[in-house]
């Protein structure tokens, strides 16, 4: 598995409860651009529309050597998921008010994949609390390592 890009803000802004792996419907110039590692998921999200999942707002830079201008960098891209998975995701998003966000993009066996996270948005104080917990854990780990050296 070769990582292309990750959405670092997603795990900070959302409390991810479940993850899915989806394929992408791409044009040739998009694949070439992804192999160069020029993609960004910063403002991207996933929407289920008419029984199909769509990746919206993901930026894949134009490939410099493509013919006829290549592709549109921020076009909507269809996600490849099983019908049952799409129905499951759509029902959870509708019922519980969860959001589906892309967590990362990578190549798996030569095919471009997107890791999707189903999660609930965090409030500002939750984000601060999560950062504080992370920092405390880091300090505890440091103290344990120092004690082991003495």
ABEGO torsion letter per residue (X at the ends): XBBABBBAAAAAABBBABBBBBBBBBBAAAAAAAAAGBBBAAABBBBBBGGBBBBBGBBBBBBAABBGGEBBAABBBBBBBBAAAAAAAAAAAAAAGBBBBBABBBBBGGBBBBBBBBBBBBBAAAAAAAAAAAAAAAAAAAAAAAAAAX
